[in-house]
Structure formats: structure tokens, C-alpha cells
Amino acid sequence: MATVIGTETEFGISIRNSPDFNPALASGLVINCYRGEGTRVQWSYEEESPGRDLRGFGTDTSGDYDSGVVNLVLGNGARLYVDHAHPEYSGPECADALSAALYDKAGEFVMAEAAANAGLLVRPGEIVSIYKNNSDNKGNSYGAHEN
């Protein structure tokens, strides 16, 4: 049976030496600073329900939507966007695990370029940093998952 696989990587973000650091705004800055091939899109959440399982059962999560303001579909089929308060790279659908891993690695380069470009726009002394695989302020770790 043919299947498809893809990966999503949630990046942590920080702007060092920034007393008014806001992760959501910083994430938008980084995504907007990606200069590679891509198309801005308004993402449709009409058929999505994060609280619903495969059987159709779950909890109501209405109102938990991304604005779509900072949302790119890249030339390689990946999606680069702000997911709540962090940047995220979602690789394209692939037919095998090796391709998925290669596109995941490509995402590291995409994010590094975008963060470097964002670093040119912040105040002197501030440093834009992104982190693959990280944890939140409650001690929960996260970073990557299959899509």
C-alpha cells in the first residue's frame, strides 16, 4: 500500500538582549524575512478540528485558529508559518522516509536563512536565535512530529 509521510518541526525562538521580546511577533518577523521562493496563503481551517480524533470524536476547540497572516507555501511544497508563538516548518508530503528526512533538513536551512535575515532588522546588540527541538517554560519538551 502506498503511503505518504511528512514532518513538522516546531522551532523555539529568542531575541537575546531584547527586554520587550515577544515570541509571536519575533516569529512573524522571522517568517516574513524568508526571501526564498514561496507564496503567501490564507490557510483554511474549515475542515480541521485539533480536538477530533480519527473516529470523529473529541473536544470543541473552536476559536483556536491561526490568522494566516504569516503563512508561506514554499517552492519545494513545504509550509513555513507561525504556529501560535513559534515558527514552524512543515515539510512536503513524501513517498519515503529518506525524502522526508531530507526535506526536514532543508527546513533547518530555510529557518537559518530567515533568522539571519531577521537579525539584520533588530536593534543593535539584539541577536535572533532559533532552536530546533526545545521545551516550554513548564518543562514540556517538543520539537518535531509526523504530519
N, CA, C and O atoms as a MOPAC input file, in Angstrom:
PM7 MOZYME 1SCF
protein

 N      0.83900 1    -1.17100 1     0.00000 1
 C      0.00000 1     0.00000 1     0.00000 1
 C      0.88700 1     1.23700 1     0.00000 1
 O      1.79400 1     1.35700 1     0.82400 1
 N      0.63100 1     2.13600 1    -0.90300 1
 C      1.39800 1     3.37100 1    -0.95900 1
 C      0.92800 1     4.30300 1     0.15900 1
 O     -0.26900 1     4.44400 1     0.40800 1
 N      1.87700 1     4.92300 1     0.81100 1
 C      1.56100 1     5.88700 1     1.86800 1
 C      2.38800 1     7.14000 1     1.65600 1
 O      3.35200 1     7.14400 1     0.89000 1
 N      2.00400 1     8.18600 1     2.33200 1
 C      2.79700 1     9.41200 1     2.30800 1
 C      3.22200 1     9.73000 1     3.73300 1
 O      2.55300 1     9.35600 1     4.69600 1
 N      4.33600 1    10.42000 1     3.84500 1
 C      4.86000 1    10.81700 1     5.14600 1
 C      5.37700 1    12.23900 1     5.03600 1
 O      5.79700 1    12.68500 1     3.96800 1
 N      5.34000 1    12.92700 1     6.13300 1
 C      5.88600 1    14.27600 1     6.18800 1
 C      6.29600 1    14.58000 1     7.61800 1
 O      5.94600 1    13.84200 1     8.53800 1
 N      7.02500 1    15.64400 1     7.80300 1
 C      7.44600 1    16.03100 1     9.14500 1
 C      7.08300 1    17.48900 1     9.39400 1
 O      6.95800 1    18.28200 1     8.46100 1
 N      6.91900 1    17.82200 1    10.64900 1
 C      6.72900 1    19.20500 1    11.06900 1
 C      7.70100 1    19.46100 1    12.20000 1
 O      7.84100 1    18.63500 1    13.10200 1
 N      8.36800 1    20.59000 1    12.15900 1
 C      9.31300 1    20.93900 1    13.20600 1
 C      8.92600 1    22.27800 1    13.80100 1
 O      8.80200 1    23.27600 1    13.09100 1
 N      8.73900 1    22.28900 1    15.09700 1
 C      8.43400 1    23.49800 1    15.84400 1
 C      9.74900 1    24.05300 1    16.37800 1
 O     10.47600 1    23.36300 1    17.09300 1
 N     10.04900 1    25.28500 1    16.03300 1
 C     11.29500 1    25.91100 1    16.45200 1
 C     11.03200 1    26.85200 1    17.62700 1
 O     10.05400 1    27.59900 1    17.63700 1
 N     11.91200 1    26.79800 1    18.60100 1
 C     11.89200 1    27.79900 1    19.66100 1
 C     12.54500 1    29.05900 1    19.13700 1
 O     13.35100 1    29.00200 1    18.20800 1
 N     12.21100 1    30.17900 1    19.71400 1
 C     12.75800 1    31.44600 1    19.23200 1
 C     13.08600 1    32.34700 1    20.41200 1
 O     12.41400 1    32.33100 1    21.44400 1
 N     14.13000 1    33.12500 1    20.22900 1
 C     14.52500 1    34.09800 1    21.24800 1
 C     15.20600 1    35.26700 1    20.55000 1
 O     15.87100 1    35.10500 1    19.52600 1
 N     15.02400 1    36.44200 1    21.12600 1
 C     15.82900 1    37.59100 1    20.70800 1
 C     16.57700 1    38.02900 1    21.96000 1
 O     16.02600 1    38.68600 1    22.84200 1
 N     17.84300 1    37.64500 1    22.00800 1
 C     18.66200 1    37.98500 1    23.17400 1
 C     18.90300 1    39.48800 1    23.23200 1
 O     18.97500 1    40.16800 1    22.20800 1
 N     19.02600 1    39.98300 1    24.45200 1
 C     19.26000 1    41.40300 1    24.71900 1
 C     18.07500 1    42.27000 1    24.30200 1
 O     18.23500 1    43.45300 1    24.00300 1
 N     16.88700 1    41.67200 1    24.28700 1
 C     15.67200 1    42.40900 1    23.94900 1
 C     14.74300 1    42.38500 1    25.15600 1
 O     14.10400 1    41.36700 1    25.41700 1
 N     14.65800 1    43.47700 1    25.88900 1
 C     13.83100 1    43.48600 1    27.09400 1
 C     12.33800 1    43.33900 1    26.81500 1
 O     11.59200 1    42.90800 1    27.69400 1
 N     11.88900 1    43.68700 1    25.61100 1
 C     10.46900 1    43.58600 1    25.28100 1
 C     10.18500 1    42.44800 1    24.29400 1
 O      9.25100 1    42.53900 1    23.49800 1
 N     10.98200 1    41.38200 1    24.34400 1
 C     10.84700 1    40.23800 1    23.44700 1
 C      9.43400 1    39.65800 1    23.51400 1
 O      8.91200 1    39.38000 1    24.59300 1
 N      8.83400 1    39.48500 1    22.35100 1
 C      7.51900 1    38.86600 1    22.21900 1
 C      7.67200 1    37.72400 1    21.22500 1
 O      7.94500 1    37.98300 1    20.05300 1
 N      7.50700 1    36.45900 1    21.64500 1
 C      7.77600 1    35.33900 1    20.74100 1
 C      6.88000 1    35.30300 1    19.50600 1
 O      7.34100 1    34.91100 1    18.43400 1
 N      5.62400 1    35.69900 1    19.62600 1
 C      4.74300 1    35.68200 1    18.46200 1
 C      5.19100 1    36.71300 1    17.42700 1
 O      5.23700 1    36.41700 1    16.23300 1
 N      5.52000 1    37.92100 1    17.88200 1
 C      5.99100 1    38.95400 1    16.94900 1
 C      7.33900 1    38.58100 1    16.35000 1
 O      7.57300 1    38.79800 1    15.16100 1
 N      8.22700 1    38.02100 1    17.16800 1
 C      9.53900 1    37.60500 1    16.67000 1
 C      9.38900 1    36.49700 1    15.63800 1
 O     10.11900 1    36.47300 1    14.64600 1
 N      8.45700 1    35.58400 1    15.85600 1
 C      8.21500 1    34.50100 1    14.89600 1
 C      7.72700 1    35.06000 1    13.57100 1
 O      8.16800 1    34.62600 1    12.50600 1
 N      6.81700 1    36.02200 1    13.63700 1
 C      6.33900 1    36.65500 1    12.41600 1
 C      7.45100 1    37.36300 1    11.66800 1
 O      7.50800 1    37.32200 1    10.43900 1
 N      8.33800 1    38.01500 1    12.41400 1
 C      9.48700 1    38.67300 1    11.79300 1
 C     10.34500 1    37.66600 1    11.03600 1
 O     10.72300 1    37.90300 1     9.88800 1
 N     10.64700 1    36.54700 1    11.67700 1
 C     11.49900 1    35.53300 1    11.04100 1
 C     10.83700 1    34.97800 1     9.78200 1
 O     11.47800 1    34.89400 1     8.73500 1
 N      9.56800 1    34.60100 1     9.87100 1
 C      8.88900 1    34.03300 1     8.69700 1
 C      8.82400 1    35.06900 1     7.57100 1
 O      9.05100 1    34.73300 1     6.40900 1
 N      8.52100 1    36.30100 1     7.90200 1
 C      8.45500 1    37.34800 1     6.88000 1
 C      9.81500 1    37.65600 1     6.26600 1
 O      9.88100 1    38.23100 1     5.17900 1
 N     10.89500 1    37.28500 1     6.93800 1
 C     12.23400 1    37.55200 1     6.42500 1
 C     12.77400 1    36.43200 1     5.54400 1
 O     13.90100 1    36.52400 1     5.05600 1
 N     11.99700 1    35.38300 1     5.33400 1
 C     12.44500 1    34.34800 1     4.40100 1
 C     12.33500 1    34.90600 1     2.98900 1
 O     11.26400 1    35.34500 1     2.57100 1
 N     13.44200 1    34.88900 1     2.25800 1
 C     13.47900 1    35.50500 1     0.92800 1
 C     13.46600 1    34.49700 1    -0.20400 1
 O     13.54600 1    34.88200 1    -1.37100 1
 N     13.36800 1    33.22500 1     0.11100 1
 C     13.33300 1    32.20900 1    -0.93300 1
 C     11.98200 1    32.16300 1    -1.62500 1
 O     11.08700 1    32.95600 1    -1.33100 1
 N     11.85400 1    31.23600 1    -2.53300 1
 C     10.62000 1    31.09100 1    -3.29100 1
 C      9.48500 1    30.64900 1    -2.37200 1
 O      9.62700 1    29.69800 1    -1.60400 1
 N      8.37400 1    31.34400 1    -2.46200 1
 C      7.22400 1    30.99400 1    -1.64400 1
 C      6.03000 1    31.84700 1    -2.00200 1
 O      6.16300 1    32.90100 1    -2.62300 1
 N      4.86500 1    31.38100 1    -1.60400 1
 C      3.62200 1    32.08000 1    -1.87100 1
 C      2.88200 1    32.27200 1    -0.56200 1
 O      2.67700 1    31.31500 1     0.18500 1
 N      2.48000 1    33.50500 1    -0.27900 1
 C      1.68500 1    33.77000 1     0.92600 1
 C      0.27700 1    33.24100 1     0.69400 1
 O     -0.31000 1    33.45000 1    -0.36700 1
 N     -0.25800 1    32.55100 1     1.70200 1
 C     -1.59000 1    31.97600 1     1.58600 1
 C     -2.39000 1    32.24300 1     2.85400 1
 O     -1.83200 1    32.42700 1     3.93600 1
 N     -3.70200 1    32.25900 1     2.69400 1
 C     -4.61100 1    32.27600 1     3.83400 1
 C     -4.98100 1    30.80500 1     4.04700 1
 O     -5.63000 1    30.19900 1     3.19500 1
 N     -4.57600 1    30.24300 1     5.16300 1
 C     -4.78300 1    28.82300 1     5.41400 1
 C     -6.22800 1    28.56100 1     5.79800 1
 O     -6.79800 1    29.29900 1     6.60100 1
 N     -6.82200 1    27.52600 1     5.23800 1
 C     -8.20600 1    27.18400 1     5.55200 1
 C     -8.24400 1    26.15300 1     6.66900 1
 O     -7.65300 1    25.07900 1     6.55600 1
 N     -8.94000 1    26.48500 1     7.74200 1
 C     -9.10000 1    25.56800 1     8.86900 1
 C    -10.51000 1    24.98400 1     8.92100 1
 O    -10.89900 1    24.36800 1     9.91200 1
 N    -11.26700 1    25.18300 1     7.85100 1
 C    -12.66600 1    24.79300 1     7.84300 1
 C    -12.88000 1    23.32300 1     8.17400 1
 O    -13.80100 1    22.98900 1     8.91900 1
 N    -12.05200 1    22.44600 1     7.63800 1
 C    -12.21800 1    21.01000 1     7.86000 1
 C    -11.38700 1    20.48100 1     9.02200 1
 O    -11.45700 1    19.29300 1     9.33700 1
 N    -10.60100 1    21.34400 1     9.66600 1
 C     -9.72000 1    20.89500 1    10.73800 1
 C    -10.36300 1    21.06500 1    12.10100 1
 O    -11.09000 1    22.02700 1    12.35200 1
 N    -10.08300 1    20.12200 1    12.96600 1
 C    -10.51400 1    20.20900 1    14.35200 1
 C     -9.45300 1    19.51400 1    15.19000 1
 O     -9.45200 1    18.28500 1    15.27300 1
 N     -8.54400 1    20.26600 1    15.81800 1
 C     -7.44200 1    19.65800 1    16.56000 1
 C     -7.88200 1    18.72400 1    17.66800 1
 O     -7.12600 1    17.83200 1    18.05200 1
 N     -9.09500 1    18.90500 1    18.19800 1
 C     -9.56900 1    18.05400 1    19.27500 1
 C    -10.29100 1    16.80700 1    18.80200 1
 O    -10.71900 1    16.00100 1    19.62800 1
 N    -10.44200 1    16.62000 1    17.48300 1
 C    -11.19200 1    15.48700 1    16.94300 1
 C    -10.24700 1    14.35500 1    16.56800 1
 O     -9.22100 1    14.58000 1    15.92500 1
 N    -10.59300 1    13.14600 1    16.96800 1
 C     -9.76200 1    12.00500 1    16.59100 1
 C    -10.26500 1    11.41200 1    15.27400 1
 O    -11.22500 1    11.91100 1    14.68800 1
 N     -9.61100 1    10.34900 1    14.81900 1
 C     -9.91800 1     9.74700 1    13.53000 1
 C    -11.37300 1     9.28200 1    13.44300 1
 O    -11.95000 1     9.26600 1    12.35500 1
 N    -11.96900 1     8.90500 1    14.57000 1
 C    -13.35600 1     8.43100 1    14.58200 1
 C    -14.35000 1     9.57700 1    14.49400 1
 O    -15.53900 1     9.35100 1    14.27100 1
 N    -13.86800 1    10.82100 1    14.66800 1
 C    -14.75100 1    11.96900 1    14.63200 1
 C    -15.15900 1    12.46100 1    16.00700 1
 O    -15.91400 1    13.42700 1    16.11800 1
 N    -14.67300 1    11.81300 1    17.05700 1
 C    -14.99900 1    12.21700 1    18.42000 1
 C    -13.92500 1    13.15300 1    18.95400 1
 O    -12.78000 1    13.10700 1    18.50300 1
 N    -14.28400 1    13.99600 1    19.90500 1
 C    -13.27700 1    14.85000 1    20.50300 1
 C    -13.88800 1    16.02300 1    21.23200 1
 O    -15.07800 1    16.04400 1    21.54300 1
 N    -13.04000 1    16.99900 1    21.49500 1
 C    -13.45700 1    18.17900 1    22.23300 1
 C    -13.57400 1    19.36400 1    21.29300 1
 O    -12.94300 1    19.39800 1    20.23700 1
 N    -14.37100 1    20.31300 1    21.67700 1
 C    -14.54000 1    21.52500 1    20.88100 1
 C    -13.35800 1    22.45100 1    21.11700 1
 O    -13.07100 1    22.81800 1    22.25600 1
 N    -12.68100 1    22.82400 1    20.05500 1
 C    -11.56100 1    23.76100 1    20.16500 1
 C    -11.83500 1    25.00000 1    19.32800 1
 O    -10.90400 1    25.64400 1    18.84500 1
 N    -13.11100 1    25.33500 1    19.15400 1
 C    -13.46000 1    26.48800 1    18.32000 1
 C    -12.77400 1    27.74300 1    18.83900 1
 O    -12.63600 1    27.95100 1    20.04500 1
 N    -12.35800 1    28.55600 1    17.91200 1
 C    -11.67400 1    29.78300 1    18.26700 1
 C    -10.16600 1    29.63700 1    18.31100 1
 O     -9.47000 1    30.64200 1    18.46100 1
 N     -9.62800 1    28.42900 1    18.18800 1
 C     -8.18400 1    28.20300 1    18.23300 1
 C     -7.64700 1    28.16100 1    16.80700 1
 O     -7.25800 1    27.10600 1    16.30600 1
 N     -7.63300 1    29.32300 1    16.16400 1
 C     -7.22900 1    29.37800 1    14.76600 1
 C     -6.06500 1    30.33400 1    14.56500 1
 O     -5.91800 1    31.32700 1    15.27700 1
 N     -5.25600 1    30.01200 1    13.59000 1
 C     -4.14700 1    30.86000 1    13.16200 1
 C     -4.73100 1    31.92800 1    12.23300 1
 O     -5.62600 1    31.63000 1    11.44100 1
 N     -4.25000 1    33.13300 1    12.31600 1
 C     -4.78500 1    34.20400 1    11.48300 1
 C     -4.39400 1    34.05200 1    10.02200 1
 O     -5.05000 1    34.63300 1     9.15700 1
 N     -3.36100 1    33.29800 1     9.71900 1
 C     -2.92400 1    33.12500 1     8.34500 1
 C     -2.10600 1    34.28700 1     7.83000 1
 O     -1.68700 1    34.27200 1     6.67300 1
 N     -1.86500 1    35.29700 1     8.65300 1
 C     -1.13100 1    36.47500 1     8.21100 1
 C      0.29200 1    36.10900 1     7.81500 1
 O      0.80900 1    36.62100 1     6.82300 1
 N      0.92300 1    35.23800 1     8.57100 1
 C      2.30200 1    34.85100 1     8.29900 1
 C      2.30100 1    33.36300 1     7.96700 1
 O      2.45100 1    32.51300 1     8.84400 1
 N      2.12900 1    33.07300 1     6.69200 1
 C      1.93100 1    31.71100 1     6.25400 1
 C      2.42100 1    31.58900 1     4.81600 1
 O      1.84400 1    32.19400 1     3.91200 1
 N      3.47200 1    30.81800 1     4.59800 1
 C      4.04100 1    30.65400 1     3.26400 1
 C      4.00000 1    29.19800 1     2.83400 1
 O      4.22300 1    28.29900 1     3.64500 1
 N      3.71700 1    28.96500 1     1.56500 1
 C      3.93100 1    27.65500 1     0.95800 1
 C      5.15300 1    27.83500 1     0.07300 1
 O      5.14300 1    28.64200 1    -0.85700 1
 N      6.20600 1    27.07900 1     0.36500 1
 C      7.48300 1    27.23800 1    -0.32800 1
 C      7.49000 1    26.51300 1    -1.66400 1
 O      6.62400 1    25.68500 1    -1.94200 1
 N      8.47400 1    26.83500 1    -2.48100 1
 C      8.60400 1    26.22300 1    -3.79700 1
 C      8.80100 1    24.72000 1    -3.74700 1
 O      8.49500 1    24.02800 1    -4.71700 1
 N      9.31100 1    24.19400 1    -2.62300 1
 C      9.51700 1    22.74800 1    -2.51300 1
 C      8.28500 1    22.03100 1    -1.95800 1
 O      8.32400 1    20.82300 1    -1.72200 1
 N      7.18800 1    22.77100 1    -1.74900 1
 C      5.95800 1    22.16700 1    -1.24400 1
 C      5.82000 1    22.22500 1     0.25900 1
 O      4.79000 1    21.81300 1     0.79400 1
 N      6.82600 1    22.72500 1     0.96000 1
 C      6.77500 1    22.83700 1     2.41600 1
 C      5.93100 1    24.04400 1     2.81000 1
 O      5.65000 1    24.92500 1     1.99800 1
 N      5.54300 1    24.05500 1     4.06500 1
 C      4.80500 1    25.19900 1     4.62800 1
 C      5.64000 1    25.80900 1     5.73900 1
 O      6.14400 1    25.09000 1     6.60200 1
 N      5.79000 1    27.11900 1     5.72700 1
 C      6.55000 1    27.86300 1     6.72500 1
 C      5.58700 1    28.86800 1     7.33800 1
 O      5.01700 1    29.69900 1     6.63000 1
 N      5.40100 1    28.79500 1     8.66600 1
 C      4.35400 1    29.61700 1     9.26700 1
 C      4.57900 1    29.82900 1    10.75500 1
 O      5.43100 1    29.18900 1    11.37200 1
 N      3.80000 1    30.74100 1    11.31400 1
 C      3.80300 1    30.96100 1    12.74800 1
 C      2.70800 1    30.08200 1    13.33900 1
 O      1.53800 1    30.20500 1    12.97800 1
 N      3.09500 1    29.20200 1    14.24500 1
 C      2.14700 1    28.33000 1    14.93300 1
 C      2.03800 1    28.83300 1    16.36800 1
 O      2.88700 1    28.53200 1    17.20700 1
 N      1.00500 1    29.58700 1    16.63800 1
 C      0.78400 1    30.24100 1    17.93600 1
 C      1.92800 1    31.21800 1    18.21000 1
 O      1.87500 1    32.34900 1    17.72800 1
 N      2.95100 1    30.83000 1    18.95900 1
 C      4.01800 1    31.77800 1    19.30100 1
 C      5.39100 1    31.24700 1    18.91600 1
 O      6.39100 1    31.61600 1    19.53200 1
 N      5.45000 1    30.38700 1    17.90700 1
 C      6.75300 1    29.89900 1    17.45300 1
 C      6.71400 1    29.64000 1    15.94600 1
 O      5.65400 1    29.35600 1    15.38800 1
 N      7.87300 1    29.73800 1    15.29300 1
 C      7.91900 1    29.42300 1    13.87000 1
 C      7.87800 1    27.90600 1    13.66500 1
 O      8.40000 1    27.14600 1    14.48100 1
 N      7.25900 1    27.48200 1    12.58100 1
 C      7.16000 1    26.04800 1    12.28900 1
 C      7.40900 1    25.80300 1    10.80800 1
 O      7.00000 1    26.59100 1     9.95500 1
 N      8.08400 1    24.70200 1    10.51700 1
 C      8.35600 1    24.26800 1     9.14200 1
 C      7.70200 1    22.91100 1     8.97100 1
 O      8.00500 1    21.97800 1     9.71500 1
 N      6.81500 1    22.79200 1     8.00700 1
 C      6.13400 1    21.54200 1     7.70600 1
 C      6.59100 1    21.08600 1     6.32500 1
 O      6.26400 1    21.70800 1     5.31400 1
 N      7.34200 1    20.00500 1     6.29300 1
 C      7.85500 1    19.50900 1     5.01700 1
 C      6.74600 1    19.02900 1     4.10100 1
 O      5.63500 1    18.76500 1     4.56100 1
 N      7.02900 1    18.91000 1     2.80800 1
 C      6.01900 1    18.42700 1     1.86700 1
 C      5.74700 1    16.94400 1     2.06800 1
 O      6.53200 1    16.24200 1     2.70600 1
 N      4.64200 1    16.47500 1     1.52400 1
 C      4.34500 1    15.05100 1     1.57100 1
 C      5.37900 1    14.29800 1     0.74900 1
 O      5.74000 1    14.72100 1    -0.35000 1
 N      5.85800 1    13.17100 1     1.29000 1
 C      6.89100 1    12.37400 1     0.62800 1
 C      6.45700 1    10.91400 1     0.55000 1
 O      5.61100 1    10.46000 1     1.32100 1
 N      7.04800 1    10.19700 1    -0.38600 1
 C      6.71700 1     8.78200 1    -0.56600 1
 C      7.59000 1     7.85600 1     0.27600 1
 O      7.29700 1     6.66500 1     0.38600 1
 N      8.66200 1     8.38900 1     0.87600 1
 C      9.54400 1     7.53300 1     1.66900 1
 C     10.20400 1     8.34100 1     2.78300 1
 O     10.24500 1     9.57100 1     2.74100 1
 N     10.71800 1     7.62200 1     3.77900 1
 C     11.29100 1     8.26200 1     4.96700 1
 C     12.55300 1     9.06900 1     4.64000 1
 O     12.77400 1    10.12200 1     5.23600 1
 N     13.37500 1     8.60000 1     3.71300 1
 C     14.58800 1     9.33700 1     3.36900 1
 C     14.25300 1    10.71500 1     2.80800 1
 O     14.87100 1    11.70700 1     3.19300 1
 N     13.28300 1    10.78200 1     1.90400 1
 C     12.88400 1    12.08700 1     1.35500 1
 C     12.34700 1    12.99000 1     2.45200 1
 O     12.65300 1    14.18200 1     2.47500 1
 N     11.55100 1    12.44200 1     3.35900 1
 C     11.01600 1    13.23700 1     4.46700 1
 C     12.15300 1    13.78400 1     5.32500 1
 O     12.11300 1    14.94200 1     5.74300 1
 N     13.16900 1    12.95700 1     5.59000 1
 C     14.31200 1    13.40700 1     6.39200 1
 C     15.10100 1    14.49600 1     5.66200 1
 O     15.56400 1    15.44600 1     6.29300 1
 N     15.25700 1    14.37000 1     4.35600 1
 C     15.98300 1    15.38200 1     3.58400 1
 C     15.23100 1    16.71400 1     3.56500 1
 O     15.84400 1    17.77400 1     3.68800 1
 N     13.91500 1    16.66300 1     3.41200 1
 C     13.13300 1    17.89900 1     3.45500 1
 C     13.13900 1    18.51200 1     4.85000 1
 O     13.10200 1    19.73400 1     4.99400 1
 N     13.18600 1    17.66700 1     5.87700 1
 C     13.29900 1    18.17900 1     7.23900 1
 C     14.62300 1    18.92500 1     7.39600 1
 O     14.65900 1    20.00200 1     7.99000 1
 N     15.69000 1    18.36900 1     6.87900 1
 C     16.99400 1    19.04000 1     6.92700 1
 C     16.95800 1    20.34600 1     6.13300 1
 O     17.53900 1    21.34600 1     6.55500 1
 N     16.28700 1    20.33600 1     5.00000 1
 C     16.14400 1    21.56700 1     4.20900 1
 C     15.46000 1    22.65000 1     5.04500 1
 O     15.78100 1    23.83200 1     4.92400 1
 N     14.51800 1    22.23600 1     5.89300 1
 C     13.83000 1    23.18500 1     6.75800 1
 C     14.77700 1    23.89000 1     7.71300 1
 O     14.57100 1    25.05700 1     8.04600 1
 N     15.81300 1    23.18800 1     8.15600 1
 C     16.81200 1    23.82000 1     9.02400 1
 C     17.50600 1    24.96500 1     8.28700 1
 O     17.73700 1    26.02900 1     8.86100 1
 N     17.83500 1    24.74400 1     7.02100 1
 C     18.48500 1    25.78400 1     6.22100 1
 C     17.53900 1    26.95400 1     5.96900 1
 O     17.94900 1    28.11300 1     6.02800 1
 N     16.27900 1    26.65100 1     5.68900 1
 C     15.27300 1    27.69200 1     5.47700 1
 C     15.16200 1    28.56300 1     6.72400 1
 O     15.18600 1    29.79000 1     6.63200 1
 N     15.03900 1    27.93100 1     7.88800 1
 C     14.89200 1    28.69500 1     9.13100 1
 C     16.15700 1    29.47700 1     9.46500 1
 O     16.07300 1    30.60600 1     9.94800 1
 N     17.31500 1    28.89700 1     9.21800 1
 C     18.57100 1    29.60200 1     9.49600 1
 C     18.68400 1    30.85100 1     8.63100 1
 O     19.09400 1    31.90500 1     9.11700 1
 N     18.32600 1    30.74300 1     7.35500 1
 C     18.37100 1    31.90100 1     6.46400 1
 C     17.37900 1    32.97100 1     6.91900 1
 O     17.71600 1    34.15300 1     6.96700 1
 N     16.16500 1    32.55700 1     7.24900 1
 C     15.15100 1    33.51800 1     7.68200 1
 C     15.57600 1    34.21900 1     8.97000 1
 O     15.39600 1    35.43000 1     9.10100 1
 N     16.13500 1    33.47500 1     9.91700 1
 C     16.58200 1    34.07900 1    11.17900 1
 C     17.74500 1    35.04000 1    10.94400 1
 O     17.80800 1    36.10200 1    11.56400 1
 N     18.66200 1    34.67400 1    10.05700 1
 C     19.78500 1    35.56800 1     9.75000 1
 C     19.27600 1    36.86600 1     9.13400 1
 O     19.75200 1    37.94700 1     9.48300 1
 N     18.31400 1    36.76700 1     8.22100 1
 C     17.73000 1    37.96600 1     7.61800 1
 C     17.02400 1    38.81600 1     8.66600 1
 O     17.12800 1    40.04200 1     8.64400 1
 N     16.30500 1    38.17200 1     9.58300 1
 C     15.62200 1    38.90100 1    10.65500 1
 C     16.63200 1    39.60800 1    11.54900 1
 O     16.36800 1    40.70200 1    12.04900 1
 N     17.78400 1    38.98300 1    11.74800 1
 C     18.82200 1    39.58500 1    12.58100 1
 C     19.32400 1    40.91300 1    12.04900 1
 O     19.86900 1    41.71900 1    12.80200 1
 N     19.14300 1    41.14600 1    10.75600 1
 C     19.55700 1    42.41900 1    10.15500 1
 C     18.58600 1    43.55400 1    10.47500 1
 O     18.90200 1    44.72600 1    10.27100 1
 N     17.39600 1    43.19500 1    10.98000 1
 C     16.35400 1    44.19200 1    11.20900 1
 C     16.14300 1    44.55900 1    12.67500 1
 O     15.43400 1    45.51900 1    12.97600 1
 N     16.74600 1    43.80900 1    13.58100 1
 C     16.54600 1    44.10600 1    15.00500 1
 C     17.51100 1    45.19900 1    15.45200 1
 O     18.42000 1    45.57600 1    14.71200 1
 N     17.30600 1    45.70100 1    16.66600 1
 C     18.15000 1    46.77400 1    17.19200 1
 C     19.58800 1    46.29200 1    17.39700 1
 O     19.81700 1    45.10200 1    17.61100 1
 N     20.54900 1    47.20400 1    17.33400 1
 C     21.95100 1    46.83900 1    17.57100 1
 C     22.10000 1    46.13000 1    18.92200 1
 O     21.54100 1    46.56700 1    19.92700 1
 N     22.85400 1    45.04300 1    18.92900 1
 C     23.08500 1    44.27000 1    20.14500 1
 C     22.10200 1    43.13400 1    20.35300 1
 O     22.36700 1    42.22800 1    21.14400 1
 N     20.96100 1    43.16400 1    19.65300 1
 C     19.99300 1    42.07400 1    19.77000 1
 C     20.37700 1    40.94400 1    18.82500 1
 O     20.87900 1    41.18400 1    17.72700 1
 N     20.13900 1    39.72000 1    19.25800 1
 C     20.52100 1    38.54300 1    18.48000 1
 C     19.31700 1    37.62600 1    18.33300 1
 O     18.76600 1    37.16000 1    19.33100 1
 N     18.90300 1    37.36500 1    17.09500 1
 C     17.79400 1    36.45500 1    16.82100 1
 C     18.33800 1    35.02500 1    16.83500 1
 O     19.28000 1    34.69900 1    16.11200 1
 N     17.72900 1    34.18100 1    17.67000 1
 C     18.14500 1    32.78000 1    17.76200 1
 C     16.93200 1    31.88100 1    17.60200 1
 O     15.86800 1    32.14800 1    18.16000 1
 N     17.10200 1    30.81400 1    16.83500 1
 C     16.06100 1    29.79600 1    16.72400 1
 C     16.64500 1    28.47000 1    17.17300 1
 O     17.84800 1    28.23500 1    17.05600 1
 N     15.78700 1    27.61100 1    17.68500 1
 C     16.22500 1    26.34100 1    18.25500 1
 C     15.34000 1    25.21900 1    17.74300 1
 O     14.11600 1    25.27700 1    17.85800 1
 N     15.96600 1    24.20500 1    17.18200 1
 C     15.21700 1    23.02200 1    16.77900 1
 C     15.14800 1    22.10200 1    17.99400 1
 O     16.15600 1    21.83900 1    18.65100 1
 N     13.95800 1    21.62600 1    18.27500 1
 C     13.69200 1    20.81000 1    19.46300 1
 C     13.97400 1    21.62700 1    20.71400 1
 O     15.11600 1    22.00600 1    20.97400 1
 N     12.96500 1    21.88600 1    21.45900 1
 C     13.08000 1    22.76600 1    22.60600 1
 C     12.05800 1    22.39800 1    23.65300 1
 O     11.39600 1    21.36600 1    23.54600 1
 N     11.92700 1    23.22200 1    24.64900 1
 C     10.93600 1    22.97500 1    25.69500 1
 C     10.28000 1    24.28900 1    26.09000 1
 O     10.83900 1    25.36800 1    25.89200 1
 N      9.09100 1    24.17400 1    26.65000 1
 C      8.39200 1    25.37600 1    27.07500 1
 C      8.74800 1    25.70900 1    28.52300 1
 O      9.54000 1    25.00800 1    29.15300 1
 N      8.16100 1    26.77500 1    29.03900 1
 C      8.50900 1    27.20700 1    30.38700 1
 C      7.87700 1    26.35100 1    31.48500 1
 O      8.03900 1    26.63800 1    32.67100 1
 N      7.16000 1    25.30600 1    31.09000 1
 C      6.57100 1    24.38100 1    32.06100 1
 C      7.34900 1    23.07100 1    32.12300 1
 O      6.97100 1    22.16100 1    32.86200 1
 N      8.43600 1    22.96800 1    31.35200 1
 C      9.24500 1    21.76000 1    31.34700 1
 C      8.82800 1    20.71300 1    30.33500 1
 O      9.39600 1    19.62100 1    30.31000 1
 N      7.83900 1    21.02300 1    29.49200 1
 C      7.41900 1    20.09700 1    28.45500 1
 C      8.34000 1    20.23600 1    27.25600 1
 O      8.60900 1    21.34900 1    26.80400 1
 N      8.81700 1    19.13400 1    26.74600 1
 C      9.65600 1    19.21900 1    25.54800 1
 C      8.80300 1    18.95500 1    24.31500 1
 O      7.83000 1    18.20200 1    24.36300 1
 N      9.18000 1    19.57700 1    23.23000 1
 C      8.50400 1    19.37000 1    21.95900 1
 C      9.49000 1    19.72700 1    20.86300 1
 O     10.60300 1    20.16300 1    21.15600 1
 N      9.12000 1    19.55700 1    19.64600 1
 C     10.02600 1    19.96400 1    18.60100 1
 C      9.71100 1    19.41400 1    17.23500 1
 O      9.82200 1    20.14400 1    16.24900 1
 N      9.32200 1    18.15200 1    17.13000 1
 C      9.07800 1    17.58900 1    15.81800 1
 C      8.01900 1    16.50000 1    15.92800 1
 O      7.89600 1    15.82700 1    16.95100 1
 N      7.25600 1    16.34400 1    14.84500 1
 C      6.25400 1    15.29100 1    14.81500 1
 C      5.92800 1    14.96800 1    13.37300 1
 O      6.18200 1    15.76500 1    12.46900 1
 N      5.37200 1    13.81000 1    13.17200 1
 C      4.94200 1    13.40800 1    11.83100 1
 C      3.67000 1    14.17000 1    11.49300 1
 O      2.86800 1    14.46900 1    12.37700 1
 N      3.48400 1    14.48200 1    10.22200 1
 C      2.20500 1    15.10000 1     9.83900 1
 C      1.44600 1    14.18300 1     8.91200 1
 O      0.34500 1    14.52000 1     8.47500 1

